[in-house]
Amino acid sequence: MIDWIFLLVTGLIAWHALTHRNEDGGNDIGHLLFGAIALLFFVRVLFVDILQLI
């Protein structure tokens, strides 16, 4: 159950950070960096802990 909650939270963080735009319509480097990190954790937990592929 903890894995599913972690997956939900990191997925939401990654989605928000990677799709966030500032007033000019561009991306901030901080949002992209932390969104990419959250996405890596999301994929790792999905493949290793939930699907047990690796």
C-alpha positions in Angstrom: 0.0 0.0 0.0 2.9 2.4 0.8 4.3 1.8 -2.7 1.0 2.9 -4.3 0.8 6.0 -2.2 4.4 6.8 -3.0 3.7 6.3 -6.7 0.7 8.6 -6.6 2.6 11.4 -4.8 5.7 11.2 -7.0 3.5 11.0 -10.1 1.7 14.1 -9.2 4.9 16.0 -8.3 6.5 15.0 -11.6 3.4 15.9 -13.6 3.1 19.3 -11.9 6.8 20.1 -12.1 7.2 19.1 -15.8 4.1 20.9 -17.0 4.4 24.1 -14.9 4.9 27.3 -16.9 5.9 30.8 -15.6 4.4 34.1 -16.6 6.4 34.2 -19.8 5.3 30.7 -20.9 8.7 29.1 -20.3 9.9 26.5 -17.9 12.0 27.1 -14.7 15.1 25.0 -14.4 14.2 24.1 -10.8 10.8 22.7 -11.8 12.3 20.7 -14.6 15.1 19.3 -12.3 12.8 18.2 -9.5 10.2 17.0 -11.9 12.8 14.8 -13.6 14.0 13.5 -10.2 10.4 12.7 -9.2 9.9 10.9 -12.5 13.0 8.8 -12.0 11.7 7.7 -8.5 8.3 7.0 -10.0 9.6 4.8 -12.7 12.0 3.0 -10.3 9.2 2.1 -7.8 6.8 1.2 -10.6 9.2 -1.3 -12.3 11.1 -2.6 -9.4 8.7 -2.7 -6.5 5.3 -3.0 -8.1 5.8 -4.8 -11.4 9.0 -6.6 -10.2 10.5 -6.5 -13.7 14.1 -5.7 -12.7 
